[in-house]
Amino acid sequence: MAQAAQIVFSHKEVVEALIKQQGIHQGIWGLWIKFGIQGANIGMGSTNLVPAAIVPVLEIGLQKFDEVSSLSVDAAEVNPAPAQE
């Protein structure tokens, strides 16, 4: 069987993994991404330049949300607190 070249996750799957990694058990949390923007002249050789925007991803994290959406999940559902005895 061939090895996978990519493993793809939905936004919700990324949020769920980060919630579990942080040990969060309550609240609605969603994906947060901080972008930067830079400009540069690019092209094929020095005589065929065009201005371009470069948008790097600077940070990826979690942010509190007011409701569940395509970018957020309820931590109590995806990572319930352990039962206390």
Secondary structure in CASP SS format (residue, H / E / C, confidence):
PFRMAT SS
TARGET T0000
AUTHOR 0000-0000-0000
METHOD secondary structure of the structure
MODEL  1
M C 1.00
A C 1.00
Q C 1.00
A C 1.00
A C 1.00
Q C 1.00
I C 1.00
V C 1.00
F C 1.00
S C 1.00
H H 1.00
K H 1.00
E H 1.00
V H 1.00
V H 1.00
E H 1.00
A H 1.00
L H 1.00
I H 1.00
K H 1.00
Q H 1.00
Q H 1.00
G C 1.00
I C 1.00
H C 1.00
Q C 1.00
G C 1.00
I E 1.00
W E 1.00
G E 1.00
L E 1.00
W E 1.00
I E 1.00
K E 1.00
F E 1.00
G C 1.00
I C 1.00
Q E 1.00
G E 1.00
A E 1.00
N E 1.00
I E 1.00
G E 1.00
M C 1.00
G C 1.00
S C 1.00
T C 1.00
N C 1.00
L E 1.00
V E 1.00
P E 1.00
A E 1.00
A E 1.00
I E 1.00
V C 1.00
P C 1.00
V E 1.00
L E 1.00
E E 1.00
I E 1.00
G E 1.00
L E 1.00
Q E 1.00
K E 1.00
F C 1.00
D C 1.00
E C 1.00
V C 1.00
S C 1.00
S C 1.00
L C 1.00
S E 1.00
V E 1.00
D E 1.00
A H 1.00
A H 1.00
E H 1.00
V H 1.00
N C 1.00
P C 1.00
A C 1.00
P C 1.00
A C 1.00
Q C 1.00
E C 1.00
END
